[in-house]
Amino acid sequence: MRSHAISSTMPSIPQTQSQHLIPPFERIQFTGLFVLATGVGWFLFGLILRSVPDPTLINYLENRGLLSALVMGFVFGVVVSATQWLVLRRYLPDWLWILAGATGYVLLTTTLEAWWGWIGYALTLPEMVALAERVPPQTMVSLTGLIRTVLAALCSLWLGVAQWLVLRQYTRSSRWWIGVPSIAVIVSALFTAFSAGLVLLNINFPLDLNVLSAGILGITQAIALCALQRNSSISPITSASEVGYNQAKQLGKRLHQHLSDAWTGEHLNQDSLNYLVAVTETGAIATYKPINQAAIDQVQQTPLPKLIIPEVLNPENGIAPTLTQFDVTFLPSGKLQVRSWNGVPLLWITAGMLTVILTASAIAAHFNPSVIDVN
């Protein structure tokens, strides 16, 4: 009865059709953790190979062959998908992500191995050998690398399909995910080719292929996950238009100060009180929406009911104000957390994470120059 009475006194809140799988205000944290988890998975896979006591088995697994490709793909898929799921489980509780990853990587590696075996056989034909002798060696190397990249991108569609079969249960309009792993392969190949091209200009900028590939895959999938929208979820407060990121950041600071001045301190409940709060361009609190049950039950312990100005939603001129949304959390410790609902633009996150990955890849190549040879 109490929660019903409280909610009935609140102004109506406009609804939206969907919500992102990853809350926009958690994009930076999620992307960083997901990229790190992907890198850890690659590292653990290499550690597993090095920990095998039988060198004959290692040599067998590293040699070409459908059986070795199947085993390598399965182990790699399980390890990398499991580390990714440790981050994803907060937003995607279905452990089938691990099964989808293992299946996708098995199909990827075996298909790639089969296709590459056919191409390798074709290159041994007398006609192809004679043609290769008339082509400059550098051109032949570049052509081989291009073919390998195209095949890897095509085979990566298997991974996209397997993961999409899981994601579609929780997200809407997500069929484009099928091409995400292929994009990661192409982007990684472009950066590798760029590094090799710098050598021709007498600029030495080697990149560690393992760090680069793991980082690009992690970034590509993390950004794509941030762009996915849930099938059904709690709808945020919304308006026809919103202010830019920099202005929202300033409004967030003003809202934090406004709430801090009006809040007496920590509340009695052990749970955090989480709200969506909408403010106007002048900083006035127009409306709010409880997110968790504790927030509904203890809203009177927060300053929100006293600070809200519902009249701003119905101005005399009839023009609806521009609202900026914030995720506001009153913590049991007495601290207040205010985060912009729209978060940092994905383009900024992508650029920042790419810079970090390229730097890490260059550092790894510097300390281990034998990992990659761009000549």
TORTOR-372138 format. One record per residue (C-alpha): residue number from 1; x, y, z; residue in three letters. Coordinates in steps of 0.5 Angstrom, whole numbers, plus 500, padded with zeros to 3 digits. Layout:
(NUM; (X; Y; Z); 'Ala')
...
//
This chain:
(1; (500; 500; 500); 'Met')
(2; (506; 505; 502); 'Arg')
(3; (509; 504; 495); 'Ser')
(4; (503; 505; 491); 'His')
(5; (501; 511; 495); 'Ala')
(6; (508; 514; 493); 'Ile')
(7; (508; 512; 486); 'Ser')
(8; (501; 515; 485); 'Ser')
(9; (503; 522; 487); 'Thr')
(10; (509; 522; 482); 'Met')
(11; (508; 525; 476); 'Pro')
(12; (507; 521; 470); 'Ser')
(13; (514; 519; 466); 'Ile')
(14; (514; 518; 459); 'Pro')
(15; (516; 511; 457); 'Gln')
(16; (521; 509; 451); 'Thr')
(17; (521; 502; 447); 'Gln')
(18; (527; 499; 449); 'Ser')
(19; (534; 500; 453); 'Gln')
(20; (541; 498; 452); 'His')
(21; (543; 491; 454); 'Leu')
(22; (549; 495; 457); 'Ile')
(23; (547; 501; 461); 'Pro')
(24; (550; 507; 458); 'Pro')
(25; (553; 510; 464); 'Phe')
(26; (557; 503; 465); 'Glu')
(27; (560; 503; 458); 'Arg')
(28; (567; 505; 460); 'Ile')
(29; (567; 500; 466); 'Gln')
(30; (564; 494; 462); 'Phe')
(31; (569; 496; 456); 'Thr')
(32; (575; 496; 460); 'Gly')
(33; (573; 489; 463); 'Leu')
(34; (571; 486; 457); 'Phe')
(35; (577; 487; 453); 'Val')
(36; (581; 485; 459); 'Leu')
(37; (577; 479; 460); 'Ala')
(38; (578; 477; 453); 'Thr')
(39; (586; 478; 453); 'Gly')
(40; (586; 474; 460); 'Val')
(41; (583; 468; 456); 'Gly')
(42; (588; 469; 450); 'Trp')
(43; (593; 469; 455); 'Phe')
(44; (590; 463; 459); 'Leu')
(45; (590; 459; 452); 'Phe')
(46; (597; 460; 451); 'Gly')
(47; (599; 458; 458); 'Leu')
(48; (595; 452; 457); 'Ile')
(49; (599; 450; 451); 'Leu')
(50; (605; 451; 455); 'Arg')
(51; (603; 447; 461); 'Ser')
(52; (602; 441; 457); 'Val')
(53; (608; 436; 459); 'Pro')
(54; (608; 432; 452); 'Asp')
(55; (612; 436; 447); 'Pro')
(56; (610; 431; 442); 'Thr')
(57; (602; 433; 443); 'Leu')
(58; (604; 440; 443); 'Ile')
(59; (607; 440; 436); 'Asn')
(60; (601; 436; 434); 'Tyr')
(61; (596; 441; 436); 'Leu')
(62; (600; 446; 433); 'Glu')
(63; (601; 443; 426); 'Asn')
(64; (595; 443; 421); 'Arg')
(65; (590; 439; 420); 'Gly')
(66; (582; 438; 422); 'Leu')
(67; (583; 434; 428); 'Leu')
(68; (588; 439; 431); 'Ser')
(69; (584; 445; 429); 'Ala')
(70; (578; 442; 432); 'Leu')
(71; (581; 441; 439); 'Val')
(72; (585; 448; 439); 'Met')
(73; (578; 451; 437); 'Gly')
(74; (574; 448; 442); 'Phe')
(75; (579; 449; 448); 'Val')
(76; (580; 457; 445); 'Phe')
(77; (573; 458; 445); 'Gly')
(78; (571; 455; 452); 'Val')
(79; (577; 459; 455); 'Val')
(80; (576; 466; 452); 'Val')
(81; (568; 465; 452); 'Ser')
(82; (568; 463; 460); 'Ala')
(83; (573; 469; 461); 'Thr')
(84; (568; 474; 457); 'Gln')
(85; (562; 471; 461); 'Trp')
(86; (565; 473; 468); 'Leu')
(87; (564; 480; 466); 'Val')
(88; (557; 479; 461); 'Leu')
(89; (554; 475; 467); 'Arg')
(90; (551; 481; 470); 'Arg')
(91; (548; 483; 464); 'Tyr')
(92; (547; 476; 460); 'Leu')
(93; (546; 471; 466); 'Pro')
(94; (545; 465; 461); 'Asp')
(95; (552; 461; 461); 'Trp')
(96; (550; 459; 454); 'Leu')
(97; (555; 464; 452); 'Trp')
(98; (560; 459; 453); 'Ile')
(99; (557; 454; 449); 'Leu')
(100; (556; 458; 443); 'Ala')
(101; (563; 461; 444); 'Gly')
(102; (566; 454; 444); 'Ala')
(103; (561; 452; 438); 'Thr')
(104; (563; 458; 434); 'Gly')
(105; (570; 457; 435); 'Tyr')
(106; (570; 450; 433); 'Val')
(107; (566; 452; 426); 'Leu')
(108; (571; 457; 425); 'Leu')
(109; (578; 454; 426); 'Thr')
(110; (575; 447; 422); 'Thr')
(111; (572; 451; 416); 'Thr')
(112; (578; 456; 416); 'Leu')
(113; (583; 450; 416); 'Glu')
(114; (579; 446; 410); 'Ala')
(115; (579; 452; 406); 'Trp')
(116; (586; 454; 407); 'Trp')
(117; (588; 446; 405); 'Gly')
(118; (584; 447; 399); 'Trp')
(119; (588; 453; 397); 'Ile')
(120; (594; 450; 399); 'Gly')
(121; (593; 444; 394); 'Tyr')
(122; (591; 449; 389); 'Ala')
(123; (598; 453; 390); 'Leu')
(124; (602; 447; 388); 'Thr')
(125; (599; 446; 381); 'Leu')
(126; (604; 447; 376); 'Pro')
(127; (600; 452; 373); 'Glu')
(128; (600; 456; 380); 'Met')
(129; (607; 455; 381); 'Val')
(130; (609; 458; 374); 'Ala')
(131; (604; 464; 375); 'Leu')
(132; (607; 465; 382); 'Ala')
(133; (614; 465; 379); 'Glu')
(134; (613; 471; 375); 'Arg')
(135; (610; 475; 381); 'Val')
(136; (614; 479; 385); 'Pro')
(137; (615; 476; 392); 'Pro')
(138; (613; 482; 396); 'Gln')
(139; (606; 481; 392); 'Thr')
(140; (605; 474; 393); 'Met')
(141; (606; 475; 400); 'Val')
(142; (601; 481; 400); 'Ser')
(143; (596; 477; 396); 'Leu')
(144; (597; 471; 401); 'Thr')
(145; (596; 475; 407); 'Gly')
(146; (590; 478; 404); 'Leu')
(147; (587; 471; 402); 'Ile')
(148; (588; 469; 409); 'Arg')
(149; (584; 475; 412); 'Thr')
(150; (578; 474; 407); 'Val')
(151; (578; 467; 409); 'Leu')
(152; (578; 468; 416); 'Ala')
(153; (573; 474; 416); 'Ala')
(154; (568; 469; 412); 'Leu')
(155; (569; 463; 417); 'Cys')
(156; (568; 468; 423); 'Ser')
(157; (561; 469; 421); 'Leu')
(158; (560; 462; 424); 'Trp')
(159; (562; 465; 431); 'Leu')
(160; (557; 471; 430); 'Gly')
(161; (552; 466; 428); 'Val')
(162; (553; 462; 434); 'Ala')
(163; (553; 468; 439); 'Gln')
(164; (547; 471; 436); 'Trp')
(165; (543; 465; 437); 'Leu')
(166; (544; 466; 445); 'Val')
(167; (544; 474; 444); 'Leu')
(168; (537; 474; 440); 'Arg')
(169; (533; 471; 447); 'Gln')
(170; (535; 478; 450); 'Tyr')
(171; (536; 483; 445); 'Thr')
(172; (532; 486; 439); 'Arg')
(173; (534; 487; 432); 'Ser')
(174; (541; 484; 434); 'Ser')
(175; (542; 480; 427); 'Arg')
(176; (547; 485; 425); 'Trp')
(177; (551; 481; 431); 'Trp')
(178; (553; 476; 426); 'Ile')
(179; (558; 480; 422); 'Gly')
(180; (562; 483; 429); 'Val')
(181; (567; 478; 429); 'Pro')
(182; (569; 479; 422); 'Ser')
(183; (569; 486; 423); 'Ile')
(184; (574; 485; 428); 'Ala')
(185; (578; 480; 424); 'Val')
(186; (579; 486; 418); 'Ile')
(187; (580; 491; 423); 'Val')
(188; (586; 487; 426); 'Ser')
(189; (589; 486; 419); 'Ala')
(190; (588; 493; 417); 'Leu')
(191; (593; 495; 423); 'Phe')
(192; (598; 489; 422); 'Thr')
(193; (598; 492; 415); 'Ala')
(194; (599; 499; 417); 'Phe')
(195; (605; 497; 421); 'Ser')
(196; (608; 493; 416); 'Ala')
(197; (607; 499; 411); 'Gly')
(198; (611; 504; 416); 'Leu')
(199; (617; 499; 415); 'Val')
(200; (617; 501; 408); 'Leu')
(201; (617; 509; 410); 'Leu')
(202; (623; 507; 415); 'Asn')
(203; (619; 507; 421); 'Ile')
(204; (619; 502; 426); 'Asn')
(205; (613; 500; 429); 'Phe')
(206; (612; 493; 431); 'Pro')
(207; (606; 490; 434); 'Leu')
(208; (605; 484; 438); 'Asp')
(209; (599; 480; 434); 'Leu')
(210; (597; 476; 440); 'Asn')
(211; (595; 483; 444); 'Val')
(212; (593; 486; 438); 'Leu')
(213; (588; 481; 436); 'Ser')
(214; (585; 480; 443); 'Ala')
(215; (584; 487; 444); 'Gly')
(216; (581; 488; 437); 'Ile')
(217; (576; 483; 438); 'Leu')
(218; (575; 485; 445); 'Gly')
(219; (574; 492; 443); 'Ile')
(220; (569; 490; 437); 'Thr')
(221; (565; 486; 441); 'Gln')
(222; (564; 490; 447); 'Ala')
(223; (562; 496; 443); 'Ile')
(224; (557; 492; 439); 'Ala')
(225; (554; 489; 446); 'Leu')
(226; (554; 497; 448); 'Cys')
(227; (549; 498; 442); 'Ala')
(228; (545; 492; 443); 'Leu')
(229; (538; 493; 446); 'Gln')
(230; (534; 489; 451); 'Arg')
(231; (527; 486; 449); 'Asn')
(232; (524; 489; 455); 'Ser')
(233; (526; 492; 461); 'Ser')
(234; (525; 498; 465); 'Ile')
(235; (525; 504; 461); 'Ser')
(236; (529; 510; 462); 'Pro')
(237; (526; 517; 463); 'Ile')
(238; (526; 521; 456); 'Thr')
(239; (525; 527; 452); 'Ser')
(240; (525; 529; 445); 'Ala')
(241; (532; 531; 445); 'Ser')
(242; (537; 531; 450); 'Glu')
(243; (543; 536; 451); 'Val')
(244; (550; 534; 449); 'Gly')
(245; (555; 530; 453); 'Tyr')
(246; (559; 536; 456); 'Asn')
(247; (553; 540; 458); 'Gln')
(248; (550; 533; 461); 'Ala')
(249; (557; 533; 465); 'Lys')
(250; (556; 540; 468); 'Gln')
(251; (549; 538; 470); 'Leu')
(252; (551; 532; 473); 'Gly')
(253; (556; 536; 478); 'Lys')
(254; (550; 541; 479); 'Arg')
(255; (545; 535; 481); 'Leu')
(256; (550; 532; 485); 'His')
(257; (551; 538; 489); 'Gln')
(258; (544; 540; 490); 'His')
(259; (542; 533; 492); 'Leu')
(260; (548; 533; 497); 'Ser')
(261; (546; 539; 500); 'Asp')
(262; (539; 537; 501); 'Ala')
(263; (541; 530; 504); 'Trp')
(264; (542; 529; 511); 'Thr')
(265; (546; 523; 511); 'Gly')
(266; (546; 515; 510); 'Glu')
(267; (539; 512; 510); 'His')
(268; (537; 506; 515); 'Leu')
(269; (537; 500; 509); 'Asn')
(270; (543; 496; 507); 'Gln')
(271; (541; 496; 500); 'Asp')
(272; (542; 502; 495); 'Ser')
(273; (537; 507; 493); 'Leu')
(274; (537; 507; 486); 'Asn')
(275; (533; 512; 481); 'Tyr')
(276; (533; 515; 474); 'Leu')
(277; (532; 523; 475); 'Val')
(278; (531; 528; 470); 'Ala')
(279; (533; 535; 470); 'Val')
(280; (532; 541; 465); 'Thr')
(281; (537; 545; 462); 'Glu')
(282; (537; 550; 468); 'Thr')
(283; (538; 544; 473); 'Gly')
(284; (531; 544; 476); 'Ala')
(285; (529; 536; 478); 'Ile')
(286; (523; 535; 473); 'Ala')
(287; (521; 528; 475); 'Thr')
(288; (524; 521; 478); 'Tyr')
(289; (523; 514; 477); 'Lys')
(290; (525; 509; 482); 'Pro')
(291; (529; 503; 480); 'Ile')
(292; (529; 498; 485); 'Asn')
(293; (524; 496; 491); 'Gln')
(294; (528; 499; 496); 'Ala')
(295; (528; 506; 492); 'Ala')
(296; (520; 505; 492); 'Ile')
(297; (520; 503; 500); 'Asp')
(298; (524; 509; 502); 'Gln')
(299; (524; 514; 497); 'Val')
(300; (521; 519; 503); 'Gln')
(301; (528; 518; 506); 'Gln')
(302; (531; 522; 500); 'Thr')
(303; (531; 529; 498); 'Pro')
(304; (528; 527; 491); 'Leu')
(305; (520; 528; 493); 'Pro')
(306; (522; 535; 496); 'Lys')
(307; (526; 538; 491); 'Leu')
(308; (522; 536; 485); 'Ile')
(309; (519; 541; 481); 'Ile')
(310; (513; 538; 477); 'Pro')
(311; (511; 544; 474); 'Glu')
(312; (516; 544; 469); 'Val')
(313; (514; 539; 465); 'Leu')
(314; (507; 543; 463); 'Asn')
(315; (510; 550; 462); 'Pro')
(316; (505; 555; 460); 'Glu')
(317; (508; 556; 453); 'Asn')
(318; (506; 549; 452); 'Gly')
(319; (513; 547; 450); 'Ile')
(320; (516; 541; 453); 'Ala')
(321; (523; 542; 456); 'Pro')
(322; (529; 538; 454); 'Thr')
(323; (530; 533; 460); 'Leu')
(324; (537; 530; 461); 'Thr')
(325; (537; 523; 465); 'Gln')
(326; (541; 521; 471); 'Phe')
(327; (542; 515; 474); 'Asp')
(328; (542; 517; 482); 'Val')
(329; (544; 512; 487); 'Thr')
(330; (544; 514; 495); 'Phe')
(331; (549; 509; 498); 'Leu')
(332; (548; 506; 505); 'Pro')
(333; (555; 509; 507); 'Ser')
(334; (552; 516; 506); 'Gly')
(335; (555; 517; 499); 'Lys')
(336; (552; 519; 493); 'Leu')
(337; (553; 517; 486); 'Gln')
(338; (550; 521; 480); 'Val')
(339; (552; 518; 473); 'Arg')
(340; (549; 521; 466); 'Ser')
(341; (544; 516; 463); 'Trp')
(342; (547; 517; 456); 'Asn')
(343; (554; 516; 458); 'Gly')
(344; (560; 517; 454); 'Val')
(345; (559; 517; 447); 'Pro')
(346; (561; 510; 444); 'Leu')
(347; (566; 513; 439); 'Leu')
(348; (570; 516; 444); 'Trp')
(349; (571; 510; 448); 'Ile')
(350; (573; 506; 442); 'Thr')
(351; (578; 511; 440); 'Ala')
(352; (581; 511; 447); 'Gly')
(353; (581; 503; 448); 'Met')
(354; (584; 503; 441); 'Leu')
(355; (590; 507; 443); 'Thr')
(356; (591; 503; 449); 'Val')
(357; (591; 497; 445); 'Ile')
(358; (596; 499; 440); 'Leu')
(359; (600; 502; 446); 'Thr')
(360; (600; 495; 449); 'Ala')
(361; (601; 491; 443); 'Ser')
(362; (607; 496; 441); 'Ala')
(363; (610; 495; 448); 'Ile')
(364; (609; 487; 448); 'Ala')
(365; (613; 487; 441); 'Ala')
(366; (618; 491; 444); 'His')
(367; (620; 487; 450); 'Phe')
(368; (619; 480; 445); 'Asn')
(369; (621; 482; 438); 'Pro')
(370; (620; 475; 436); 'Ser')
(371; (613; 475; 436); 'Val')
(372; (612; 479; 430); 'Ile')
(373; (616; 480; 424); 'Asp')
(374; (613; 485; 419); 'Val')
(375; (618; 484; 414); 'Asn')
//
